[in-house]
Amino acid sequence: MKAGWQKKSLGEVLRLEYGKPLEPADRDPNGLYPAYGANGEKNRTDKFYWDRPSIIVGRKGSAGEITLTEERFWPLDVTYFVDFDQQCYDLRFLYYLLVTLDLPSLAKGVKPGINRNEVYALPVKVPRLPEQQRIVGILDVAFDGIAPAKANAEKNLQNARVLFESHLQSVFTQHGEGWVEKPLGDVCDLLNGFAFKSGDVVPESETQLVRMGNLYGNKLDLDRSPVFYPDRFAVNYQRYILNEGDLIMSLTGTTGKEDYGYAVRIPECKHGLLMNQRIVKFDSIKESFVNWDYLLHYLRSRVFLDVLYPTANGTRQANLSSVTIKTLPIPLCSIREQKRIASSLESLSDETQRLESIYQQKLAALDELKKSLLHQAFSGEL
């Protein structure tokens, strides 16, 4: 260990004090000071409980999330706030230290929370105050340089997605001569999945159940919490077998969110796939009216989704109806033109994904750089 550094438990360095409830009478949207919850500012109040900068640690909800506040604030009762000896420790040094400790991993329970005694027990290494301040100076300068690079990569990532969505929107709204609009039910049928019993699940087989959780972000992830059924089910429930090229969509999600309505085309798969309930397959597609690839792009477009989502029913859980989906419109041109459009969209999609991959790699590299700098800082290597 570097000279001048000491090994301590975190409880010897700082104290996690409980926040306090903010009563209705205290809430003031035009107030002077922010009130912090588990993961950031929640309300404002004209009163304050803590009159100097500190660090907020989520106690419940977003347990272990770290927020630095450099003003007066009211910490809510779902948080801890950090108190420490200002003669011995630097606020930003402690903030960076806490960020390295991965406190969310300590969260436990049905409604995850962290116990401060477990936090106190964590071993840390700390230098004297002047060395802390030197390290903070280096990290602040480095992170000030990383922040705009990360913001630029995030903006470029968003722009790539917006460009594709904009083109997709124009394709399905700017109709030329010869275009017609038909209900989806005129060009295909819809088959709902089956409610397979959880008691029939087996540890392993060649027959996997495709559930809504396997469809996310218009991608099929069969490795996400895989569930298997006896291989005889592939014979007994042939109607619900999914084959390469089939188009499916998830029908249930969270009210107020767009975490459903994902459309996926089944890829080549070495084992059998069964379709679970609350997934629908676009079946018996009339290929003289609609091209498969064209249909898939349309199902993923905002033009369709903006019509689809308002049809969902439910208070907390949003549920789509296959009967209603069949009544929704699809703009159609000639099959030849549909194939051309689909090919163009596929090329643009591939390029968009290539750019997204580049920007995501840049973001990952910047995050790794931050982690590396923090590791060096708290290993005494800066």
Buried (B, 14 or more C-beta within 10 A) or exposed (E): EEEEBEEEEBBEBBBBBEBBEBEEEBBBEEBEBBBBBBBEEBBBBEBBBBEEBBBBBBBBBBBBBBBBBEEBBBBBEBBBBBBBEEEEBBBBBBBBBBBBBEBBEBBEEEEBBBBBEEBBEBEBBBBEBEBBEBBBEEBEEBBEEBEEBBEEBBEBBEEBBEBBBEBBBEBBEEEEEEEEEEEBBBBBBBBBBBEBEEEEEEEEBEBBBBBBEBBBEBEBEBEEEBBBBBEEBBEEBEEBBBEEEBBBBBBBBEEEEEBBBBBBBBEEBEEBBBBBBBBBBBBEBEEEBBBBBBBBBBBBBBBBBEEBBEBBEEEEEBBBBBEBBBEBBBBBBEBEBBBBBBEEBEEBBEEBEEBBEBBEEBBEEBEEBBEEBBEBBBEBEB
